[in-house]
Amino acid sequence: MARNIALVEDDAAISANYADALKKHGYEVFAYGTRQEALTALRARLPDLAVIDIGLGDVHDGGFALCRDLRALSAELPIIFLTARDSDVDIVSGLRMGADDYLTKDVSLPHLLARIAALFRRVEVTHEGKAGPAHEDALERGPLRLDMKRLTAEWNGVRVELTLTEFWMVHALARFPGHVRSEEHTSELQSH
């Protein structure tokens, strides 16, 4: 299921460009041109992430007000300001209001996508932590089977000899496919 992003941008051409780019990268995008339009829709259903411009139409700080509104609805909703305004006052104000990130519109698409992916990873880790560590007896991924009680690994039913460190590295890779894990994080997993 694709993650959905609320894009709040008053310039229709800019909104369409960002929406198309995000859709091409697998996101479902809902675009809104005003604070009120966005707020009405987002009160009914919160997105997985919100990308907000500060100036919305003739409301100079409409994005700031929307950020406060969204933060009141959810303390956990990832919010990114994406705006032409690059003064320190605006950046600090946006972050103090509860935005998780602040980017200017000259940011490259790969950079924007990386920041969005980083926020989604943080949300996943936060939710994992709230759920507590999984107490599973075995972890299976295709031909790989890890026995969590015996700390053994099998590939296609054949036992593979691994040191304890190698076992936990394979476990981290199998449990969180597609994520980069530091040595420190692998050590944390061993304690669970």
C-alpha positions in Angstrom: 0.0 0.0 0.0 1.4 3.3 -1.1 2.1 6.0 1.6 0.1 9.1 1.1 1.4 12.6 1.1 -0.6 15.8 1.5 0.9 18.5 -0.7 -0.2 22.0 0.2 0.9 24.5 -2.4 -1.0 27.4 -3.9 0.9 27.6 -7.2 -1.0 25.0 -9.4 2.0 24.5 -11.7 4.5 23.9 -8.9 1.9 21.6 -7.1 1.4 19.6 -10.3 5.2 19.2 -10.8 5.8 18.0 -7.2 2.7 15.7 -7.2 3.8 14.1 -10.5 7.4 13.5 -9.2 6.2 12.0 -6.0 3.7 9.8 -7.7 6.4 8.5 -10.0 8.3 7.4 -6.9 5.3 5.4 -5.6 3.6 7.9 -3.3 -0.1 8.6 -3.4 -0.4 12.4 -3.4 -3.4 14.7 -2.4 -2.8 18.3 -3.5 -4.5 21.3 -1.8 -4.2 24.9 -2.8 -5.4 26.6 0.4 -5.1 26.2 4.2 -8.8 25.8 4.6 -9.1 23.2 1.8 -6.3 21.2 3.3 -7.5 21.5 6.8 -11.0 20.3 6.0 -9.7 17.2 4.1 -7.0 16.4 6.7 -9.3 16.6 9.6 -11.3 13.8 8.0 -8.2 11.7 7.2 -4.6 12.5 8.1 -2.0 11.7 5.5 1.2 9.8 6.2 3.2 13.0 5.7 2.4 16.6 4.9 4.5 18.9 2.6 3.5 22.5 3.2 4.3 25.9 1.6 4.3 28.8 4.0 2.7 31.4 1.8 -0.7 30.2 0.7 -2.5 32.5 -1.7 -2.9 35.9 -0.1 -2.3 34.5 3.4 1.3 35.3 4.0 1.8 32.8 6.9 -1.0 30.3 6.0 1.4 27.4 6.1 2.5 28.2 9.6 -1.1 28.3 10.7 -1.7 25.0 9.0 1.3 23.4 10.6 -0.1 24.4 14.1 -3.5 23.0 13.1 -2.0 19.7 12.0 0.3 19.5 15.1 -2.9 19.9 17.2 -4.4 16.9 15.3 -1.4 14.7 15.6 1.9 15.0 17.4 3.4 12.3 15.2 2.5 13.4 11.7 5.7 14.1 9.7 5.6 17.7 8.4 8.0 19.3 5.9 8.0 22.9 4.9 8.8 23.3 1.2 8.9 27.0 0.5 10.8 29.8 -1.3 11.3 31.6 2.0 14.8 31.0 3.3 15.4 33.5 6.1 16.6 32.2 9.4 13.5 33.7 11.1 11.2 31.6 8.8 13.3 28.4 9.2 13.4 28.7 13.0 9.7 29.6 13.2 8.7 26.6 11.1 10.8 24.2 13.2 9.5 25.7 16.5 5.9 25.3 15.3 6.5 21.6 15.0 7.7 20.9 11.5 10.2 18.0 11.2 12.1 19.5 8.3 12.4 22.8 6.4 13.5 22.8 2.7 13.6 25.6 0.1 12.1 25.1 -3.3 15.6 25.1 -4.9 16.1 21.6 -3.3 16.7 18.9 -5.8 14.1 16.1 -6.2 16.5 13.4 -5.0 17.2 15.5 -1.9 13.5 16.0 -1.3 12.8 12.3 -1.8 15.7 11.3 0.6 14.3 13.6 3.3 10.8 12.2 2.9 12.2 8.6 3.1 14.2 9.6 6.2 11.1 10.8 7.9 9.2 7.7 7.1 12.1 5.6 8.5 12.0 7.6 11.7 8.2 7.0 12.0 8.7 3.2 11.5 11.4 3.1 14.1 9.3 5.1 16.6 6.3 2.7 16.0 8.6 -0.3 16.4 9.8 1.0 19.7 6.2 1.5 21.0 5.2 -2.0 20.0 8.2 -3.4 21.8 10.7 -5.9 20.6 9.2 -8.8 18.7 9.6 -12.0 20.5 9.7 -14.5 17.7 11.0 -18.0 17.8 12.1 -18.0 14.1 12.5 -15.5 11.4 12.0 -16.7 7.8 12.8 -14.8 4.6 12.6 -16.9 1.5 15.1 -19.7 1.8 16.6 -18.1 5.0 15.5 -19.4 8.4 16.9 -18.0 11.7 16.2 -19.8 14.9 16.0 -17.1 17.6 16.2 -19.5 20.5 19.2 -21.5 19.3 20.8 -18.6 17.4 21.3 -20.8 14.3 20.8 -20.1 10.6 19.6 -22.3 7.8 19.6 -21.7 4.0 17.3 -24.0 2.0 17.2 -26.3 5.0 21.0 -26.6 5.3 22.6 -25.2 8.5 25.0 -22.3 8.0 27.7 -21.8 10.6 27.8 -18.2 11.7 29.5 -16.5 14.6 27.3 -14.6 17.0 28.1 -11.3 15.4 27.4 -12.7 11.9 24.1 -14.1 13.2 22.9 -10.7 14.5 24.1 -9.0 11.3 22.1 -11.4 9.2 19.1 -11.0 11.6 19.2 -7.2 11.2 19.4 -7.5 7.4 16.5 -10.0 7.3 14.3 -8.2 9.8 14.7 -4.8 8.2 15.2 -5.4 4.4 16.2 -2.3 2.5 17.5 -0.4 5.5 21.0 0.5 6.3 22.1 -0.5 9.8 25.0 0.8 11.7 27.2 -1.4 13.9 25.7 0.4 16.9 22.2 -0.5 15.9 23.1 -4.2 15.3 24.5 -4.2 18.9 21.2 -2.8 20.2 19.3 -5.6 18.4 21.5 -8.2 20.1 20.2 -7.1 23.5 16.5 -7.9 22.6 
